Amino acid sequence: MNLPVIIKFVIDLLAVLLLALGIKGLSKVKSARDANRLAAFAMSLSVVGLLSYYLGTSGIAIQSWIWIIIGSITGSLFGAILAKKVPMTSMPETVALFNGCGGMSSLLVALGVAIFPISSGQENFDFFKSLINEVSISVSIFVGAITFTGSIVAMAKLQGWLSTPGWTQSKVRHFVNIVFAVASLIAFFDLINGNTSSIWLLVIVSSLLGIGVTLPIGGADMPVVISLLNSYSGIAAAAAGFVVDSQLLIVAGAMVGAAGLILTQVMCKGMNRSLVSVLFGGSLSAQSTASSGSGEYTNITSCSVEECALTLEAANKVIIVPGYGLAVAQAQHTLREVTKKLEQNGIDVVYAIHPVAGRMPGHMNVLLAEADVPYEQLKEMDVVNPDFPATDVVLVLGANDVVNPQAKNDSSSPLYGMPVLDVQEARTVFVIKRGMSAGYSGIKNDLFDLPNTSMVFGDAKKVLNDLIGELKDLGVGEK
Amino acid sequence: MSFISLLWVLLLGSLLGLELIGKVPPTLHTPLMSGANAISGITMLAALTLIVKAEGNVPLLIIGSVSLGFALFNVVGGFFVTDRMLAMFSRKPSNKK
């Protein structure tokens, strides 16, 4: 073993260790930020290790440097700009986009190696080795392509650029996807048989498979899908590691793949969905229109902002239930103003955060943190649920399915069994909502019909602004 | 590296990944996903290898460079965006009246 090999070995080992510590640290609130930086450092370390290894052995041609610089500058620049500019509300689709590009990168590497085999020094043909090579290239292309197109579709759906086409909710989609899957398998075996041109078939059908699998999935399940695709991109990286013979790639890819799988499982649990039903069940709203969710609202009480303000003023304990609608209206800062006023009047205010509030688990915490809501006021569902009976006023802002009592009472409901916030236990519930439209699942919300629920119709931001005015008139928050 | 030892690496790496994430508070799901996602951009190393070993083959250089760009887009963007999210948590409430 010569020096460059030893140096690279040590650096790789260190990088793996730091990456593992990074992932570990990311799962705790206190250490998360440092852990993220640690992981970023480990990644740059691994690049230094690889480059120094090639500099010490074969050397790096000027031409290679040029292309390295072009690629890395454009990629980093666009990544950094997007990361700085993107609003916090569209975090899920941003993660999806980044993830898709990671998959694309693995795909391109495998494609490059497949079209122009790199000279590995040993020219003697080894059947076993070439078989492994072809298998890893195929896996890398297959998983990379699915990750890419799947992530792009997920992003487009979250952005609202793509809706769910009707045919994807029928049984046809299973047939179509099976055709794509079988075609990928055929291309795969053809490739191993030495027919290199079938690599293009593999690229095309696996891309189509990624689209076909993601397109039928409803928006509410999208976070789970993104998490799963994230796991895939790890697998694609590991496969690329086999292609270029890099242990570091294999370890890191496998780590991300496995961790992503666990995270997906955790998310599924939070939403009371099984992975199988997310992937093959189609969109939740499509099922619900057939089964339950029928029935009109019969007992809607609507009230004015003024009434709402009067009730709030008299309250001792208020719980806020924020949902994605709040984020869409960009009203988290206005909400903070309202709660500040209430707090100044000695009213106890907490925020009840459902595990899947927002579009992604943890999304709502990020949004509220952005609006300077103290971390201690954010209560998780299990902690806050026993508090509702002792609560005077609950303010539901842009949340819907997560406060639907159907999930507890109606066993025929598609939501049945999903953990929900028991807001109906509170003395008064105000639901601030734009109209009577259904939530993300497309299911009727029984909460709205309850006698202690009043609807305040309007855009969340406008209603909250009016509320601030009303509270001011009542002298709330001005000592 | 022999294929068998690479398989061992794969196996142990997967087990490590399964072990690492035991209990994650829901608060951290999004940042964790985004951070892990940035790490999956490690394919940038494969892209680098491709460019270094291209030996003047221009199409291969271009493929490698584009691949590197995609990977770094993922890595740089991923870490930055994760940091942005986490920065909001660490901003401790100092004005507790």
Boltz contact constraints between the chains, C-beta under 6 A:
constraints:
  - contact:
      token1: [A, 20]
      token2: [B, 16]
      max_distance: 6.0
  - contact:
      token1: [A, 23]
      token2: [B, 20]
      max_distance: 6.0
  - contact:
      token1: [A, 24]
      token2: [B, 20]
      max_distance: 6.0
  - contact:
      token1: [A, 26]
      token2: [B, 32]
      max_distance: 6.0
  - contact:
      token1: [A, 26]
      token2: [B, 35]
      max_distance: 6.0
  - contact:
      token1: [A, 27]
      token2: [B, 21]
      max_distance: 6.0
  - contact:
      token1: [A, 27]
      token2: [B, 24]
      max_distance: 6.0
  - contact:
      token1: [A, 27]
      token2: [B, 32]
      max_distance: 6.0
  - contact:
      token1: [A, 32]
      token2: [B, 86]
      max_distance: 6.0
  - contact:
      token1: [A, 33]
      token2: [B, 86]
      max_distance: 6.0
  - contact:
      token1: [A, 33]
      token2: [B, 90]
      max_distance: 6.0
  - contact:
      token1: [A, 36]
      token2: [B, 35]
      max_distance: 6.0
  - contact:
      token1: [A, 36]
      token2: [B, 82]
      max_distance: 6.0
  - contact:
      token1: [A, 36]
      token2: [B, 83]
      max_distance: 6.0
  - contact:
      token1: [A, 36]
      token2: [B, 86]
      max_distance: 6.0
  - contact:
      token1: [A, 39]
      token2: [B, 39]
      max_distance: 6.0
  - contact:
      token1: [A, 40]
      token2: [B, 79]
      max_distance: 6.0
  - contact:
      token1: [A, 43]
      token2: [B, 75]
      max_distance: 6.0
  - contact:
      token1: [A, 50]
      token2: [B, 45]
      max_distance: 6.0
  - contact:
      token1: [A, 50]
      token2: [B, 48]
      max_distance: 6.0
  - contact:
      token1: [A, 54]
      token2: [B, 52]
      max_distance: 6.0
  - contact:
      token1: [A, 60]
      token2: [B, 52]
      max_distance: 6.0
  - contact:
      token1: [A, 64]
      token2: [B, 51]
      max_distance: 6.0
  - contact:
      token1: [A, 64]
      token2: [B, 52]
      max_distance: 6.0
  - contact:
      token1: [A, 67]
      token2: [B, 51]
      max_distance: 6.0
  - contact:
      token1: [A, 67]
      token2: [B, 61]
      max_distance: 6.0
  - contact:
      token1: [A, 67]
      token2: [B, 65]
      max_distance: 6.0
  - contact:
      token1: [A, 68]
      token2: [B, 51]
      max_distance: 6.0
  - contact:
      token1: [A, 70]
      token2: [B, 65]
      max_distance: 6.0
  - contact:
      token1: [A, 71]
      token2: [B, 65]
      max_distance: 6.0
  - contact:
      token1: [A, 71]
      token2: [B, 68]
      max_distance: 6.0
  - contact:
      token1: [A, 71]
      token2: [B, 69]
      max_distance: 6.0
  - contact:
      token1: [A, 72]
      token2: [B, 68]
      max_distance: 6.0
  - contact:
      token1: [A, 72]
      token2: [B, 72]
      max_distance: 6.0
  - contact:
      token1: [A, 74]
      token2: [B, 69]
      max_distance: 6.0
  - contact:
      token1: [A, 75]
      token2: [B, 69]
      max_distance: 6.0
  - contact:
      token1: [A, 75]
      token2: [B, 72]
      max_distance: 6.0
  - contact:
      token1: [A, 75]
      token2: [B, 73]
      max_distance: 6.0
  - contact:
      token1: [A, 76]
      token2: [B, 72]
      max_distance: 6.0
  - contact:
      token1: [A, 76]
      token2: [B, 76]
      max_distance: 6.0
  - contact:
      token1: [A, 78]
      token2: [B, 73]
      max_distance: 6.0
  - contact:
      token1: [A, 79]
      token2: [B, 73]
      max_distance: 6.0
  - contact:
      token1: [A, 79]
      token2: [B, 76]
      max_distance: 6.0
  - contact:
      token1: [A, 79]
      token2: [B, 77]
      max_distance: 6.0
  - contact:
      token1: [A, 80]
      token2: [B, 76]
      max_distance: 6.0
  - contact:
      token1: [A, 80]
      token2: [B, 80]
      max_distance: 6.0
  - contact:
      token1: [A, 82]
      token2: [B, 77]
      max_distance: 6.0
  - contact:
      token1: [A, 83]
      token2: [B, 77]
      max_distance: 6.0
  - contact:
      token1: [A, 83]
      token2: [B, 80]
      max_distance: 6.0
  - contact:
      token1: [A, 83]
      token2: [B, 81]
      max_distance: 6.0
  - contact:
      token1: [A, 95]
      token2: [B, 34]
      max_distance: 6.0
  - contact:
      token1: [A, 95]
      token2: [B, 37]
      max_distance: 6.0
  - contact:
      token1: [A, 98]
      token2: [B, 37]
      max_distance: 6.0
  - contact:
      token1: [A, 98]
      token2: [B, 74]
      max_distance: 6.0
  - contact:
      token1: [A, 98]
      token2: [B, 77]
      max_distance: 6.0
  - contact:
      token1: [A, 98]
      token2: [B, 78]
      max_distance: 6.0
  - contact:
      token1: [A, 99]
      token2: [B, 37]
      max_distance: 6.0
  - contact:
      token1: [A, 101]
      token2: [B, 70]
      max_distance: 6.0
  - contact:
      token1: [A, 101]
      token2: [B, 73]
      max_distance: 6.0
  - contact:
      token1: [A, 101]
      token2: [B, 74]
      max_distance: 6.0
  - contact:
      token1: [A, 102]
      token2: [B, 40]
      max_distance: 6.0
  - contact:
      token1: [A, 102]
      token2: [B, 41]
      max_distance: 6.0
  - contact:
      token1: [A, 102]
      token2: [B, 74]
      max_distance: 6.0
  - contact:
      token1: [A, 104]
      token2: [B, 70]
      max_distance: 6.0
  - contact:
      token1: [A, 105]
      token2: [B, 43]
      max_distance: 6.0
  - contact:
      token1: [A, 105]
      token2: [B, 67]
      max_distance: 6.0
  - contact:
      token1: [A, 105]
      token2: [B, 70]
      max_distance: 6.0
  - contact:
      token1: [A, 105]
      token2: [B, 71]
      max_distance: 6.0
  - contact:
      token1: [A, 106]
      token2: [B, 43]
      max_distance: 6.0
  - contact:
      token1: [A, 108]
      token2: [B, 63]
      max_distance: 6.0
  - contact:
      token1: [A, 108]
      token2: [B, 67]
      max_distance: 6.0
  - contact:
      token1: [A, 109]
      token2: [B, 46]
      max_distance: 6.0
  - contact:
      token1: [A, 109]
      token2: [B, 47]
      max_distance: 6.0
  - contact:
      token1: [A, 109]
      token2: [B, 50]
      max_distance: 6.0
  - contact:
      token1: [A, 109]
      token2: [B, 67]
      max_distance: 6.0
  - contact:
      token1: [A, 112]
      token2: [B, 50]
      max_distance: 6.0
  - contact:
      token1: [A, 112]
      token2: [B, 60]
      max_distance: 6.0
  - contact:
      token1: [A, 112]
      token2: [B, 63]
      max_distance: 6.0
  - contact:
      token1: [A, 116]
      token2: [B, 57]
      max_distance: 6.0
  - contact:
      token1: [A, 116]
      token2: [B, 60]
      max_distance: 6.0
  - contact:
      token1: [A, 118]
      token2: [B, 53]
      max_distance: 6.0
  - contact:
      token1: [A, 132]
      token2: [B, 3]
      max_distance: 6.0
  - contact:
      token1: [A, 227]
      token2: [B, 33]
      max_distance: 6.0
  - contact:
      token1: [A, 230]
      token2: [B, 33]
      max_distance: 6.0
  - contact:
      token1: [A, 230]
      token2: [B, 37]
      max_distance: 6.0
  - contact:
      token1: [A, 233]
      token2: [B, 40]
      max_distance: 6.0
  - contact:
      token1: [A, 234]
      token2: [B, 40]
      max_distance: 6.0
  - contact:
      token1: [A, 237]
      token2: [B, 40]
      max_distance: 6.0
  - contact:
      token1: [A, 237]
      token2: [B, 42]
      max_distance: 6.0
  - contact:
      token1: [A, 237]
      token2: [B, 43]
      max_distance: 6.0
  - contact:
      token1: [A, 240]
      token2: [B, 43]
      max_distance: 6.0
  - contact:
      token1: [A, 240]
      token2: [B, 46]
      max_distance: 6.0
  - contact:
      token1: [A, 244]
      token2: [B, 46]
      max_distance: 6.0
  - contact:
      token1: [A, 244]
      token2: [B, 49]
      max_distance: 6.0
  - contact:
      token1: [A, 245]
      token2: [B, 1]
      max_distance: 6.0
  - contact:
      token1: [A, 246]
      token2: [B, 45]
      max_distance: 6.0
  - contact:
      token1: [A, 247]
      token2: [B, 9]
      max_distance: 6.0
  - contact:
      token1: [A, 249]
      token2: [B, 42]
      max_distance: 6.0
  - contact:
      token1: [A, 249]
      token2: [B, 45]
      max_distance: 6.0
  - contact:
      token1: [A, 249]
      token2: [B, 46]
      max_distance: 6.0
  - contact:
      token1: [A, 250]
      token2: [B, 9]
      max_distance: 6.0
  - contact:
      token1: [A, 250]
      token2: [B, 10]
      max_distance: 6.0
  - contact:
      token1: [A, 251]
      token2: [B, 9]
      max_distance: 6.0
  - contact:
      token1: [A, 251]
      token2: [B, 13]
      max_distance: 6.0
  - contact:
      token1: [A, 252]
      token2: [B, 39]
      max_distance: 6.0
  - contact:
      token1: [A, 252]
      token2: [B, 42]
      max_distance: 6.0
  - contact:
      token1: [A, 254]
      token2: [B, 10]
      max_distance: 6.0
  - contact:
      token1: [A, 254]
      token2: [B, 13]
      max_distance: 6.0
  - contact:
      token1: [A, 254]
      token2: [B, 14]
      max_distance: 6.0
  - contact:
      token1: [A, 255]
      token2: [B, 13]
      max_distance: 6.0
  - contact:
      token1: [A, 255]
      token2: [B, 16]
      max_distance: 6.0
  - contact:
      token1: [A, 255]
      token2: [B, 17]
      max_distance: 6.0
  - contact:
      token1: [A, 256]
      token2: [B, 36]
      max_distance: 6.0
  - contact:
      token1: [A, 256]
      token2: [B, 39]
      max_distance: 6.0
  - contact:
      token1: [A, 256]
      token2: [B, 40]
      max_distance: 6.0
  - contact:
      token1: [A, 258]
      token2: [B, 14]
      max_distance: 6.0
  - contact:
      token1: [A, 258]
      token2: [B, 17]
      max_distance: 6.0
  - contact:
      token1: [A, 258]
      token2: [B, 18]
      max_distance: 6.0
  - contact:
      token1: [A, 259]
      token2: [B, 17]
      max_distance: 6.0
  - contact:
      token1: [A, 259]
      token2: [B, 20]
      max_distance: 6.0
  - contact:
      token1: [A, 259]
      token2: [B, 21]
      max_distance: 6.0
  - contact:
      token1: [A, 259]
      token2: [B, 36]
      max_distance: 6.0
  - contact:
      token1: [A, 260]
      token2: [B, 36]
      max_distance: 6.0
  - contact:
      token1: [A, 262]
      token2: [B, 21]
      max_distance: 6.0
  - contact:
      token1: [A, 355]
      token2: [B, 26]
      max_distance: 6.0
  - contact:
      token1: [A, 360]
      token2: [B, 30]
      max_distance: 6.0
  - contact:
      token1: [A, 361]
      token2: [B, 26]
      max_distance: 6.0
  - contact:
      token1: [A, 361]
      token2: [B, 29]
      max_distance: 6.0
  - contact:
      token1: [A, 362]
      token2: [B, 26]
      max_distance: 6.0
  - contact:
      token1: [A, 362]
      token2: [B, 27]
      max_distance: 6.0
  - contact:
      token1: [A, 362]
      token2: [B, 28]
      max_distance: 6.0
  - contact:
      token1: [A, 362]
      token2: [B, 29]
      max_distance: 6.0
  - contact:
      token1: [A, 362]
      token2: [B, 30]
      max_distance: 6.0
  - contact:
      token1: [A, 363]
      token2: [B, 30]
      max_distance: 6.0
  - contact:
      token1: [A, 365]
      token2: [B, 27]
      max_distance: 6.0
  - contact:
      token1: [A, 366]
      token2: [B, 85]
      max_distance: 6.0
  - contact:
      token1: [A, 366]
      token2: [B, 88]
      max_distance: 6.0
  - contact:
      token1: [A, 369]
      token2: [B, 88]
      max_distance: 6.0
  - contact:
      token1: [A, 369]
      token2: [B, 89]
      max_distance: 6.0
  - contact:
      token1: [A, 370]
      token2: [B, 88]
      max_distance: 6.0
  - contact:
      token1: [A, 374]
      token2: [B, 93]
      max_distance: 6.0
